[in-house]
Amino acid sequence: MKLQFLDIAIIFTYLAGMLMLGWFMRKRARQSKESYLMGGKKLPWYMLGLSDASDMFDISGTMWMVALCFVYGVKSLWIPWLWPVFNQVFNMMYLSKWLRRSNADTGAGWLGTRFGLSGKGVQASHTVVVAFALIGCLGFLAYGFVGLGKFIEIFVPWDNVKAYVPFTVAPQYVAHFYGIVFTMFAVFYSVLGGMHSIVLGDVIKYVIMTIGCIAIAAIAMRHLHGNNLNVPKGWNDPFFGWKLDLNWKGIVDDAMKKIDSDGYGMFGIFFMMMLFKGVFASLAGPAPNYDMQKILSTRSPKDASKMTGFVSLILLPVRYSMIIGLTVLGLLYYNQLNLSDGSGGVDFEKVLPAAINQFLPVGILGLVLTGLFGAFVGTFSGTLNAAQAYFMNDVYLKYIDPSASNKKIIKVNYLSGIIIVAVGIVFGFLAKDVNSILQWIVSGLYGGYIAANVLKWYWWRFNAHGFFWGMFAGVAGALVFSKFFTGVEFLYYFPLLFAISLAGCLAGTYTAPPTEEAVLKRFYSTVKPWGFWKPVHQLVLADDPAFVPNKRFKLDMFNVVLGIIAQCCLTILPMYVVLWIKLPLLITIIILLVIIMILKRTWWNKLED
């Protein structure tokens, strides 16, 4: 263990600061339900953007991305399109402001503005979204909790600690024990201080993380100076053909095994399937998690767009400075790192902790570990806040005690936060590993989410019955598929899953009457979506001849394309800086500046509430 007194002092100062933050923010959070869960919808867009970016900077995801960068090089910038990372661009250009115009408190509450507040279909669609959101939040809490424990176990070996623990912990549960201990810090400040302490804590963590990431990039550049990376031809090139064509044989043979096991060898086909799924997932809008809650917490629709655009700008260059820095150190000193998976193979996800432990000097190591721990705290607290919002608004106040006083609401928020964390921890104990949780969430839950949530924005005839049966068919189909297909196989079967979910949407829609006319007119005139809304548009125009429809479809799509290119440039920029590949770096900067100037005219200047 390399941790010195200064490193430990930095970590515990941060932990103590988070506890104090929750304590000092508790009075402001107690003012109202909206203040506790959404910061009173008064927080500045740039603070919420910093918070949202911090929440996306999770430990487990960053370890995975360093492993990808090691094996796939600069081409690894495309693989996060699996999520897809460019959904932030769609949100930035138009979906965030559409969502915020509803003035809802949660994604389930938003359904009331689209489908109305009464009827069997409305109740069913509301129930399925609440269940989806809560199960997804619990899954992510378990994912973060187990991932944090595994990460801490690397730096604080159990043999160094067990003498001070008054009970025995089985080896397979050491990570869970660490996870529980450090989770308590996140629970305290997020449950007490609500959204106010979460956002301020995320901003502090972002500053720490930025310092650590820049330091890692600088250390990597210093080590790389005068040396060459031993990598296959094409490793430092973002472009690709039908096949990946990265030959690691004789360099790092285990990297070839990883490419085979990932199934990314036919990279052209893999890319097209990612793009197909990614576009539909992005058209569906934000999922009901911390990202959606941050958008709904902004002051206005204009601020919602600014906040979402700010996320990519501040997240990607900083995060990829760390990713490429640790990758370079891992490549230069590969033979000195212990990357064994315990069964004779190599676990490339260990590059991050191994490189941090071996190459970072005292003080910087403490800052980076504090930032990574803060990344967990931010993701965990944001997800917990989202789960509390769904329970409070869509379960407790809707079905249990609609007339609850503010004092009672705050007490129930405290209690629900503790219970949700406890259930998430139980989920963590039941899961075999971090990857099994993530695969279940991404494939089972989010795989079936897309079709119904695309149609809700763009087609007037789509109703609550269609939403329920589309979600039900999609999620059920995805869970069945996940029993037979894993990893990249699941991606290739996505069109079939999408068709099943779409069939559920259409069957549900046409076996029930359309949504009430008054609800549709109010939604269309308030949210102002583009798409297949002609019958509703004519009704609104009859009532208000001065109504101006949204005719920005072509401009929004143009901005989306530019935004995705800019997002790729922001990702690749720190890679070229650390690797010091000069001509591509210059071209990337020029492309980025040109896109910024265009978007200033086509997006920023045209933002409206």
Buried (B, 14 or more C-beta within 10 A) or exposed (E): EEBEEBBEEBBEEBBEBBBEBBBBBBEBBBBEBBBBBBBBBEBBBBBBBBBBBBBBBBBBBBBBBBBBBBBBBBBBBBBBBBBBBBBBBBBBBBBBBBBBBBEBBBBBBBBBBBBBEEBEBBEBBBBBBBBBBBBBBBBBBBBBBBBBBBBBBBBBEBEEBEEEEEEEBEEEEBBBBBBBEBBEBBBBBBBBBBBBBBBBBBBBBBBBBBBBBBBBBBBBBEBBEEEEBEBBEBBBEBEBEEEBEBBBEEBBEBBBBBBEEBBBBBBEBBBEBBBBBBBBBBBBBBBBBBBBBBBBBBBBBBBBBBBBBBBBBBBBBBBBBBBBBBBBBBBBBBEEBEBEEEEEEBBBBBBBBBBBBBBBEEBBBBBBBBBBBBBBBBBBBBBBBBBBBBBBBBBBBBEEEEEBEEEEBBEBBBEBBEEBBEBBBEBBEEBEEBBBBBBBBBBBBBBBBBBBBBBBBBBBBBBBBBBBBBBBBBBBBBBBBBEEBBBBEBBBBBEEBBEBBBBBBBBBBEEBEBBBEEBBBBBBBEBBBBBBBEEBBEBBBEEEEEBEBBEBEEBBBBBBEBBBBBBBBBBBBBBBBBBEBEEBBEEBBEBBEEBBEBBEEBBEEEBEE
